Amino acid sequence: MKISVYSIEKSENENIKCLNGEFIKMISRFAKTEEITLFNASIAQAQSKNADEAKKSYMTAYEPYLKGYTVALDETGEEMTSLEFSKIFDTQNDIRFFIGGAYGFEKQFLARTQRVISLSRLTYAHKIAKLVLFEQIYRGLCIKNNHPYHKE
């Protein structure tokens, strides 16, 4: 199984990067995992114009990676329990999670993914959302593999 997490963010926080690394290491017992952070001059310029331009730039950046089973994280997405989330790992072998930029996603992008989920009704900074996602991926794989990390 291969799991990829894509995000659009300008800078990394070393503390959060370290925590993400710990979860990636734990996830590696169950799946090959990669973290891809995208940000470029085109995205920066679009974000300085307006939300619509920013969303278009995110879609352009993510377009080449829309393969396999794709899941977008969006505030309008489906809310689920950790047990429901773990079912994603039952039938998929190439799973790609996408975290939008500061302005979220265009509806066209969301329509091109297999699933749109929300981590919470709360709004998180992108760095925190990615950390929560890595923890839920680990928890979901533990549930799938009957590992005691997730206790009911």
C-alpha contacts under 8 A as a table, 3 or more apart, distances in Angstrom:
res1	aa1	res2	aa2	distance
1	M	30	F	7.60
1	M	31	A	4.95
1	M	32	K	6.23
1	M	92	Q	7.65
1	M	93	N	4.44
1	M	94	D	6.04
2	K	31	A	5.59
2	K	32	K	4.74
2	K	33	T	5.85
2	K	93	N	5.99
2	K	94	D	4.89
2	K	95	I	6.34
3	I	31	A	6.77
3	I	32	K	6.20
3	I	33	T	4.78
3	I	34	E	6.47
3	I	93	N	7.90
3	I	94	D	6.02
3	I	95	I	4.89
3	I	96	R	5.86
3	I	97	F	7.78
4	S	33	T	5.72
4	S	34	E	4.84
4	S	35	E	5.90
4	S	36	I	7.28
4	S	94	D	7.98
4	S	95	I	6.34
4	S	96	R	4.71
4	S	97	F	6.15
5	V	33	T	7.96
5	V	34	E	6.36
5	V	35	E	4.92
5	V	36	I	6.06
5	V	96	R	5.91
5	V	97	F	4.77
5	V	98	F	6.10
5	V	99	I	7.72
5	V	130	K	7.96
6	Y	35	E	6.17
6	Y	36	I	4.78
6	Y	37	T	5.80
6	Y	38	L	7.33
6	Y	96	R	7.41
6	Y	97	F	6.06
6	Y	98	F	4.86
6	Y	99	I	6.12
7	S	36	I	6.44
7	S	37	T	4.93
7	S	38	L	6.12
7	S	98	F	6.07
7	S	99	I	4.80
7	S	100	G	6.36
7	S	101	G	7.16
7	S	126	H	7.75
7	S	130	K	7.76
8	I	37	T	5.71
8	I	38	L	4.86
8	I	39	F	5.64
8	I	58	Y	7.46
8	I	99	I	6.89
8	I	100	G	6.22
8	I	101	G	5.00
9	E	12	E	7.57
9	E	37	T	6.58
9	E	38	L	6.58
9	E	39	F	5.96
9	E	101	G	6.62
9	E	126	H	7.29
9	E	127	K	7.90
10	K	38	L	7.98
10	K	39	F	5.84
12	E	16	I	7.66
12	E	17	K	6.70
12	E	127	K	7.68
13	N	16	I	5.42
13	N	17	K	5.98
13	N	127	K	7.84
14	E	17	K	4.91
14	E	18	C	6.07
15	N	18	C	5.17
15	N	19	L	6.45
16	I	19	L	5.02
16	I	20	N	6.08
16	I	127	K	7.15
16	I	128	I	7.71
16	I	131	L	7.14
17	K	20	N	5.06
17	K	21	G	6.11
18	C	21	G	5.00
18	C	22	E	6.37
19	L	22	E	5.05
19	L	23	F	6.48
19	L	131	L	7.31
20	N	23	F	5.20
20	N	24	I	6.12
20	N	130	K	7.90
20	N	131	L	5.78
20	N	134	F	6.70
21	G	24	I	4.99
21	G	25	K	6.08
22	E	25	K	5.10
22	E	26	M	6.33
23	F	26	M	5.01
23	F	27	I	5.97
23	F	134	F	6.10
23	F	135	E	6.37
23	F	138	Y	6.80
24	I	27	I	4.99
24	I	28	S	6.09
24	I	33	T	6.35
24	I	34	E	7.70
24	I	134	F	7.14
25	K	28	S	5.18
25	K	29	R	7.48
26	M	29	R	5.96
26	M	138	Y	7.04
27	I	30	F	5.60
27	I	31	A	6.08
27	I	32	K	7.63
27	I	33	T	7.08
27	I	137	I	7.48
27	I	138	Y	5.34
27	I	141	L	7.51
28	S	31	A	4.95
28	S	32	K	5.45
28	S	33	T	6.36
30	F	141	L	6.79
38	L	61	A	7.33
39	F	43	I	6.27
39	F	44	A	7.45
40	N	43	I	5.41
40	N	44	A	6.33
41	A	44	A	4.99
41	A	45	Q	6.00
42	S	45	Q	5.19
42	S	46	A	6.13
42	S	57	S	6.95
43	I	46	A	5.10
43	I	47	Q	6.07
43	I	54	A	6.42
43	I	57	S	5.46
43	I	58	Y	6.91
44	A	47	Q	5.22
44	A	48	S	6.38
45	Q	48	S	5.22
45	Q	49	K	6.66
46	A	49	K	5.21
46	A	50	N	6.68
46	A	51	A	7.98
46	A	53	E	5.09
46	A	54	A	4.66
46	A	57	S	6.50
47	Q	50	N	5.80
47	Q	51	A	6.54
47	Q	53	E	6.72
47	Q	54	A	4.56
48	S	54	A	7.91
49	K	53	E	6.60
49	K	54	A	7.49
50	N	53	E	5.54
50	N	54	A	6.25
51	A	54	A	5.01
51	A	55	K	6.13
51	A	103	Y	5.75
52	D	55	K	5.22
52	D	56	K	6.31
52	D	106	E	7.88
53	E	56	K	5.13
53	E	57	S	6.27
54	A	57	S	5.11
54	A	58	Y	6.36
54	A	101	G	7.88
54	A	103	Y	6.72
55	K	58	Y	5.10
55	K	59	M	6.36
55	K	101	G	7.54
55	K	103	Y	6.33
55	K	104	G	6.55
55	K	105	F	5.51
55	K	106	E	5.67
56	K	59	M	5.14
56	K	60	T	6.26
56	K	106	E	7.05
57	S	60	T	5.04
57	S	61	A	6.16
58	Y	61	A	5.08
58	Y	62	Y	6.12
58	Y	100	G	7.05
58	Y	101	G	6.70
58	Y	105	F	7.36
59	M	62	Y	5.12
59	M	63	E	5.73
59	M	105	F	7.50
59	M	106	E	7.55
59	M	109	F	6.34
60	T	63	E	5.25
60	T	64	P	7.95
61	A	64	P	7.25
62	Y	65	Y	5.50
62	Y	66	L	6.72
63	E	66	L	5.56
64	P	67	K	7.82
66	L	70	T	6.53
66	L	96	R	7.81
66	L	112	R	7.99
66	L	113	T	7.52
67	K	70	T	6.73
67	K	96	R	7.62
68	G	94	D	5.20
68	G	95	I	6.01
68	G	96	R	6.86
69	Y	92	Q	6.78
69	Y	94	D	6.02
69	Y	95	I	4.78
69	Y	96	R	6.09
69	Y	113	T	7.63
69	Y	114	Q	6.27
70	T	95	I	5.98
70	T	96	R	4.82
70	T	97	F	6.00
70	T	98	F	7.56
70	T	113	T	5.03
70	T	114	Q	5.36
70	T	115	R	6.58
71	V	95	I	7.51
71	V	96	R	6.09
71	V	97	F	4.75
71	V	98	F	6.17
71	V	113	T	5.82
71	V	114	Q	6.05
71	V	115	R	4.79
71	V	116	V	5.62
71	V	117	I	7.12
72	A	97	F	5.77
72	A	98	F	4.71
72	A	99	I	6.29
72	A	100	G	7.76
72	A	110	L	6.60
72	A	113	T	6.58
72	A	115	R	6.41
72	A	116	V	4.80
72	A	117	I	6.33
73	L	77	G	6.81
73	L	97	F	7.24
73	L	98	F	6.08
73	L	99	I	5.34
73	L	100	G	7.11
73	L	116	V	5.88
73	L	117	I	5.12
73	L	118	S	5.53
73	L	119	L	7.22
74	D	77	G	5.20
74	D	99	I	7.51
74	D	100	G	7.44
74	D	104	G	6.92
74	D	105	F	7.45
74	D	116	V	6.45
74	D	117	I	6.03
74	D	118	S	5.32
75	E	117	I	7.62
75	E	118	S	5.28
75	E	119	L	7.85
75	E	120	S	7.59
75	E	121	R	6.86
75	E	123	T	7.53
76	T	116	V	7.80
76	T	117	I	7.48
76	T	118	S	6.64
77	G	116	V	4.74
77	G	117	I	3.94
77	G	118	S	4.58
78	E	116	V	6.23
78	E	117	I	4.40
78	E	118	S	5.52
79	E	117	I	6.03
79	E	118	S	5.20
79	E	119	L	6.56
79	E	120	S	6.68
80	M	83	L	7.97
80	M	84	E	5.80
80	M	85	F	6.28
80	M	117	I	7.80
80	M	118	S	7.82
80	M	119	L	7.85
81	T	84	E	5.15
81	T	85	F	6.16
82	S	85	F	4.90
82	S	86	S	6.08
82	S	136	Q	6.87
82	S	139	R	7.27
82	S	140	G	6.39
83	L	86	S	5.14
83	L	87	K	6.85
83	L	140	G	6.89
83	L	143	I	7.18
84	E	87	K	5.50
84	E	88	I	7.74
85	F	88	I	5.86
85	F	136	Q	7.86
85	F	140	G	6.36
86	S	89	F	5.72
86	S	90	D	7.33
86	S	137	I	7.58
86	S	139	R	7.57
86	S	140	G	3.96
86	S	141	L	6.42
86	S	143	I	6.52
86	S	144	K	6.42
87	K	90	D	5.14
87	K	91	T	7.69
87	K	140	G	7.62
87	K	144	K	7.61
88	I	91	T	6.65
88	I	92	Q	6.57
89	F	92	Q	5.56
89	F	93	N	7.44
89	F	140	G	7.38
89	F	141	L	6.92
89	F	144	K	7.24
90	D	144	K	7.12
92	Q	95	I	6.49
99	I	104	G	7.96
99	I	126	H	7.28
99	I	129	A	7.98
99	I	130	K	7.46
100	G	103	Y	7.15
100	G	104	G	4.67
100	G	105	F	5.74
100	G	126	H	7.98
101	G	104	G	5.33
101	G	105	F	7.50
101	G	126	H	7.59
102	A	126	H	7.83
105	F	109	F	6.33
105	F	110	L	6.76
106	E	109	F	5.32
106	E	110	L	6.61
107	K	110	L	5.09
107	K	111	A	6.15
108	Q	111	A	5.11
108	Q	112	R	6.52
109	F	112	R	5.23
109	F	113	T	6.87
110	L	113	T	5.46
110	L	115	R	7.92
110	L	116	V	6.69
111	A	114	Q	7.74
113	T	116	V	7.05
118	S	121	R	7.19
119	L	129	A	7.56
119	L	132	V	7.78
119	L	133	L	7.49
120	S	123	T	7.31
124	Y	127	K	7.92
124	Y	128	I	5.93
124	Y	129	A	5.54
125	A	128	I	5.28
125	A	129	A	6.16
126	H	129	A	4.97
126	H	130	K	6.17
127	K	130	K	5.27
127	K	131	L	6.42
128	I	131	L	5.02
128	I	132	V	6.18
129	A	132	V	5.11
129	A	133	L	6.04
130	K	133	L	4.94
130	K	134	F	6.19
131	L	134	F	5.18
131	L	135	E	6.30
132	V	135	E	5.10
132	V	136	Q	6.20
133	L	136	Q	5.06
133	L	137	I	6.08
134	F	137	I	5.03
134	F	138	Y	6.22
135	E	138	Y	5.15
135	E	139	R	6.11
136	Q	139	R	4.82
136	Q	140	G	5.80
137	I	140	G	5.03
137	I	141	L	6.15
138	Y	141	L	5.22
138	Y	142	C	6.14
139	R	142	C	5.00
139	R	143	I	6.20
139	R	149	Y	6.80
139	R	150	H	6.09
140	G	143	I	5.10
140	G	144	K	6.23
141	L	144	K	4.95
141	L	145	N	6.07
142	C	145	N	5.08
142	C	146	N	5.83
142	C	147	H	4.67
142	C	148	P	7.06
142	C	149	Y	6.30
142	C	150	H	6.62
143	I	146	N	5.15
143	I	147	H	6.19
143	I	148	P	7.89
143	I	149	Y	7.91
143	I	150	H	6.29
144	K	147	H	7.82
147	H	150	H	7.09
148	P	151	K	6.32
